[in-house]
Amino acid sequence: MTELKKYQGVIPAFYACYDETGAVSPRRVEELTRYLIDKGVTGLYVGGSSGECIYQSVAERKTVLEHVMAAADGHVTVIAHVACNNTADSCELAAHAESLGVDAIAAIPPIYFKLPEASIAAYWNAISAAAPNTDFIIYNIPQLAGVELTLPLLREMRKNPRVIGVKNSSMPVYDIIRFRAEGAIVFNGPDEQFVSGLAAGAVGGIGGTYAAMPELYLAARRKILGGDVEGARAMQDEICRIIELLCSGKCNMYAMIKEVLRQQGGPDIGDVRPPLAGLTPPDRETAAACVRAIEDAKKRFC
């Protein structure tokens, strides 16, 4: 029986934390973990897109998770994304995550080669078998992975009792309804539809911009759960405007968010790793505008 409560709420996708040389910084990992916990989030999603997983080695990803778990110390739910583009490394990360006591592991499908669904299911089941005592969450992000989670594939995966749900980052809210109908718990992925996703039955959200403005997402969730649809909609509108601003720089969005964190007085977690586009001088002005917009929204809604 899935313990649903621990998967509810606002779960930021954890950012890659680098030092001045571009190496993973255990100290900064722990600083960001404590910072987010202090903001009142309910969990952390570690090692996904926001964590720049495809640009990190297996050893680096292990280091990040180890220091998140050390700093979290059981205070929040931790979901570890463990997928690599080969089964062996993915299984190694899954077993490592289970050894640390994470609440769940997650995985995108294999990317690049177009595989039949039987091969995707075999890949996911192998990863799950490497962490047999840990919940498994399918990460559906077809716009980046190039593979869409279909209902037949979900039904096949649901034969595995450890497969409890889907982190759904496809844009149609209808997908949340379809996956819920199969008995899966669903996490809303697109931050632009956080409120709509909750209204459609998502248990919570996992998002890449949450850490820049956790107060807004927490307040939006309170409003929608409290029945204040108009207030929640107004908050979502403001969140979307801020997301557009976060994406308006010359740099990658995560580089912008890391600068926003610094300007907010949060932890300095470095820049992004190439080939992602790093921060440029004009981006600092855009980040300052983002900070002002977030602070204004907090005053109005929180």
C-alpha positions as CSV (number, residue, x, y, z in Angstrom):
1,M,0.0,0.0,0.0
2,T,1.5,3.3,-1.1
3,E,1.9,5.8,1.7
4,L,0.3,8.6,-0.3
5,K,0.8,11.5,2.2
6,K,4.6,11.6,1.8
7,Y,4.2,12.2,-2.0
8,Q,1.8,15.1,-1.6
9,G,2.7,18.8,-1.9
10,V,5.4,20.9,-3.5
11,I,8.6,19.0,-4.4
12,P,11.3,21.1,-6.1
13,A,13.5,19.5,-8.7
14,F,17.0,19.8,-7.1
15,Y,19.6,21.9,-9.0
16,A,23.1,20.9,-9.8
17,C,25.5,22.5,-7.3
18,Y,29.0,23.3,-8.6
19,D,32.0,25.1,-7.2
20,E,34.0,27.8,-9.0
21,T,35.9,25.1,-11.1
22,G,32.7,23.5,-12.3
23,A,33.0,20.4,-10.0
24,V,30.1,19.1,-7.9
25,S,30.3,20.8,-4.5
26,P,29.1,18.6,-1.6
27,R,29.0,21.6,0.6
28,R,26.7,23.5,-1.7
29,V,24.5,20.5,-2.2
30,E,23.9,20.4,1.5
31,E,23.4,24.2,1.7
32,L,20.7,24.1,-1.0
33,T,19.0,21.1,0.7
34,R,18.7,22.9,4.0
35,Y,17.6,26.1,2.3
36,L,14.7,24.4,0.6
37,I,13.7,22.5,3.7
38,D,13.6,25.8,5.6
39,K,11.3,27.2,2.9
40,G,8.7,24.5,3.8
41,V,8.7,22.3,0.8
42,T,7.5,18.7,1.2
43,G,10.2,16.9,-0.7
44,L,13.1,17.0,-3.1
45,Y,13.5,15.4,-6.6
46,V,17.2,14.7,-7.1
47,G,19.1,14.0,-10.2
48,G,16.6,14.9,-12.9
49,S,16.7,17.5,-15.7
50,S,17.1,20.4,-13.2
51,G,20.0,18.5,-11.7
52,E,21.8,18.3,-15.1
53,C,21.9,14.5,-14.8
54,I,22.9,13.8,-18.4
55,Y,26.0,15.9,-17.9
56,Q,27.2,14.2,-14.7
57,S,29.0,10.9,-14.2
58,V,27.6,8.1,-12.1
59,A,30.1,8.9,-9.3
60,E,29.0,12.6,-9.3
61,R,25.3,11.6,-9.1
62,K,26.0,9.4,-6.2
63,T,27.9,12.2,-4.4
64,V,25.0,14.6,-4.9
65,L,22.4,12.1,-3.5
66,E,24.6,11.2,-0.6
67,H,24.9,14.8,0.5
68,V,21.2,15.5,-0.1
69,M,20.3,12.6,2.1
70,A,22.8,13.6,4.8
71,A,21.4,17.2,4.9
72,A,17.7,16.2,4.6
73,D,18.1,13.7,7.5
74,G,14.6,12.4,7.0
75,H,12.8,15.7,7.2
76,V,11.4,15.6,3.7
77,T,10.6,13.0,1.0
78,V,13.4,12.3,-1.4
79,I,12.9,10.9,-4.8
80,A,16.0,10.0,-6.7
81,H,16.0,10.1,-10.5
82,V,18.4,7.3,-11.5
83,A,18.1,6.8,-15.2
84,C,21.2,6.8,-17.4
85,N,21.2,5.9,-21.1
86,N,22.2,2.4,-20.3
87,T,20.8,-0.2,-18.0
88,A,23.9,-1.1,-16.0
89,D,24.6,2.4,-14.8
90,S,20.9,3.0,-14.1
91,C,20.7,-0.1,-12.0
92,E,23.9,0.9,-10.1
93,L,22.3,4.2,-9.3
94,A,19.1,2.6,-8.2
95,A,20.8,0.2,-5.9
96,H,22.8,3.1,-4.4
97,A,19.7,5.2,-3.9
98,E,18.0,2.3,-2.1
99,S,21.0,1.8,0.1
100,L,20.7,5.5,1.2
101,G,17.0,5.0,2.1
102,V,15.4,7.3,-0.5
103,D,11.6,7.2,-0.6
104,A,11.4,6.5,-4.3
105,I,13.4,6.2,-7.5
106,A,12.4,7.5,-10.8
107,A,13.5,7.1,-14.4
108,I,12.9,8.5,-17.9
109,P,12.9,6.0,-20.7
110,P,16.1,5.3,-22.7
111,I,16.7,8.1,-25.2
112,Y,18.2,8.4,-28.7
113,F,17.3,5.0,-30.2
114,K,13.6,4.4,-30.8
115,L,12.8,1.3,-28.8
116,P,9.7,-0.9,-28.7
117,E,7.7,-0.6,-25.6
118,A,8.7,-4.1,-24.5
119,S,12.3,-2.9,-24.4
120,I,11.4,0.2,-22.4
121,A,9.4,-1.9,-19.9
122,A,12.4,-4.3,-19.5
123,Y,14.7,-1.4,-18.9
124,W,12.4,0.1,-16.2
125,N,11.8,-3.3,-14.6
126,A,15.5,-4.0,-14.4
127,I,16.0,-0.7,-12.7
128,S,13.2,-1.4,-10.2
129,A,14.7,-4.9,-9.6
130,A,18.0,-3.3,-8.6
131,A,16.0,-1.4,-5.8
132,P,13.4,-4.1,-4.9
133,N,12.3,-2.4,-1.7
134,T,11.8,1.1,-3.1
135,D,8.8,2.7,-4.9
136,F,9.3,3.4,-8.6
137,I,8.0,6.4,-10.5
138,I,7.9,6.6,-14.3
139,Y,9.1,10.0,-15.6
140,N,7.1,10.9,-18.6
141,I,8.7,13.9,-20.5
142,P,8.1,13.1,-24.2
143,Q,9.1,16.5,-25.5
144,L,12.7,15.8,-24.3
145,A,13.0,12.0,-24.1
146,G,11.3,11.5,-27.5
147,V,9.2,8.7,-26.0
148,E,5.6,9.1,-24.8
149,L,4.1,7.0,-22.0
150,T,1.2,5.2,-23.5
151,L,-1.6,3.5,-21.5
152,P,-0.6,0.0,-22.7
153,L,3.0,0.7,-21.4
154,L,1.7,2.1,-18.1
155,R,-0.6,-1.0,-17.7
156,E,2.4,-3.3,-18.3
157,M,4.5,-1.4,-15.8
158,R,1.7,-1.4,-13.2
159,K,2.1,-5.2,-13.1
160,N,5.2,-4.4,-11.1
161,P,4.0,-3.7,-7.5
162,R,6.8,-1.2,-6.9
163,V,5.6,1.0,-9.8
164,I,3.3,3.5,-8.0
165,G,3.0,6.5,-10.3
166,V,4.1,8.9,-12.9
167,K,5.9,12.2,-12.8
168,N,4.1,13.7,-15.7
169,S,5.8,16.4,-17.7
170,S,3.7,16.2,-20.8
171,M,1.7,19.4,-21.4
172,P,-1.9,17.9,-21.7
173,V,-3.6,18.0,-18.3
174,Y,-5.7,15.1,-19.7
175,D,-2.8,12.8,-19.3
176,I,-3.0,13.2,-15.6
177,I,-6.6,12.0,-15.7
178,R,-5.7,9.1,-18.0
179,F,-2.9,7.9,-15.8
180,R,-4.9,8.3,-12.6
181,A,-7.6,6.1,-14.1
182,E,-5.0,3.3,-14.3
183,G,-4.4,3.5,-10.5
184,A,-1.2,5.5,-10.7
185,I,-0.5,8.5,-8.5
186,V,0.5,11.4,-10.6
187,F,2.9,14.3,-10.0
188,N,2.3,17.4,-12.1
189,G,5.4,18.3,-14.1
190,P,4.9,21.4,-16.2
191,D,5.1,24.4,-13.8
192,E,2.9,26.4,-16.1
193,Q,0.0,24.2,-15.2
194,F,0.6,23.5,-11.5
195,V,-2.9,24.6,-10.5
196,S,-4.6,22.8,-13.4
197,G,-2.6,19.7,-12.5
198,L,-3.7,19.7,-8.9
199,A,-7.3,20.3,-10.0
200,A,-7.0,17.3,-12.3
201,G,-6.0,15.1,-9.4
202,A,-2.2,15.3,-9.2
203,V,-1.1,14.5,-5.7
204,G,1.5,17.3,-5.9
205,G,4.0,18.8,-8.2
206,I,7.7,18.3,-9.1
207,G,9.0,21.3,-10.9
208,G,12.2,23.0,-12.1
209,T,11.2,26.6,-11.0
210,Y,9.9,25.8,-7.6
211,A,13.1,26.5,-5.8
212,A,13.2,30.1,-7.2
213,M,9.8,30.9,-5.7
214,P,8.6,28.1,-3.3
215,E,6.4,30.4,-1.4
216,L,4.2,31.0,-4.5
217,Y,3.7,27.3,-5.2
218,L,3.0,26.5,-1.6
219,A,0.4,29.4,-1.5
220,A,-1.1,28.3,-4.8
221,R,-1.5,24.8,-3.5
222,R,-3.2,26.1,-0.3
223,K,-5.7,28.1,-2.4
224,I,-6.7,25.3,-4.8
225,L,-7.1,22.8,-2.0
226,G,-9.1,25.4,0.0
227,G,-11.4,25.9,-2.9
228,D,-10.2,29.4,-3.9
229,V,-10.1,28.7,-7.6
230,E,-10.1,32.3,-8.6
231,G,-7.2,33.1,-6.2
232,A,-5.3,30.0,-7.4
233,R,-5.8,31.0,-11.0
234,A,-4.5,34.5,-10.3
235,M,-1.4,33.0,-8.7
236,Q,-0.8,30.7,-11.7
237,D,-1.0,33.6,-14.0
238,E,1.7,35.4,-12.1
239,I,3.8,32.3,-11.9
240,C,3.6,31.9,-15.6
241,R,4.7,35.5,-16.2
242,I,7.7,34.9,-13.9
243,I,8.6,31.7,-15.7
244,E,8.6,33.5,-19.0
245,L,10.9,36.1,-17.5
246,L,13.2,33.3,-16.2
247,C,13.4,31.9,-19.8
248,S,14.0,35.3,-21.4
249,G,17.8,35.5,-20.9
250,K,20.7,34.5,-23.2
251,C,21.6,31.8,-20.7
252,N,19.9,28.5,-19.9
253,M,16.9,28.9,-17.5
254,Y,18.8,27.0,-14.7
255,A,21.7,29.4,-14.9
256,M,19.1,32.2,-14.5
257,I,17.5,30.6,-11.6
258,K,20.9,30.0,-9.9
259,E,21.5,33.8,-10.2
260,V,18.1,34.5,-8.9
261,L,18.9,32.4,-5.8
262,R,22.1,34.4,-5.2
263,Q,20.3,37.7,-5.6
264,Q,17.6,36.5,-3.2
265,G,20.3,35.8,-0.6
266,G,20.0,32.1,-1.1
267,P,22.9,29.7,-1.5
268,D,25.5,30.2,-4.3
269,I,25.4,27.0,-6.3
270,G,27.6,28.0,-9.2
271,D,26.6,28.1,-12.9
272,V,25.4,25.4,-15.2
273,R,27.7,22.8,-16.9
274,P,28.5,23.1,-20.6
275,P,27.1,22.6,-23.1
276,L,24.3,24.4,-21.3
277,A,24.6,28.1,-21.8
278,G,26.0,29.8,-18.8
279,L,25.2,33.2,-17.3
280,T,26.1,36.4,-19.2
281,P,26.4,39.9,-17.7
282,P,23.0,41.1,-19.2
283,D,21.4,38.1,-17.6
284,R,22.1,39.5,-14.1
285,E,19.8,42.4,-14.9
286,T,17.1,40.0,-16.0
287,A,17.6,38.0,-12.8
288,A,17.1,41.2,-10.8
289,A,13.8,41.7,-12.6
290,C,12.8,38.2,-11.8
291,V,13.6,38.8,-8.1
292,R,11.5,41.9,-8.1
293,A,8.6,40.1,-9.7
294,I,8.8,37.2,-7.2
295,E,8.9,39.6,-4.3
296,D,6.0,41.6,-5.6
297,A,4.0,38.4,-6.1
298,K,4.8,37.2,-2.5
299,K,3.6,40.5,-1.1
300,R,0.3,40.2,-3.1
301,F,-0.5,36.5,-2.6
302,C,1.4,35.1,0.4
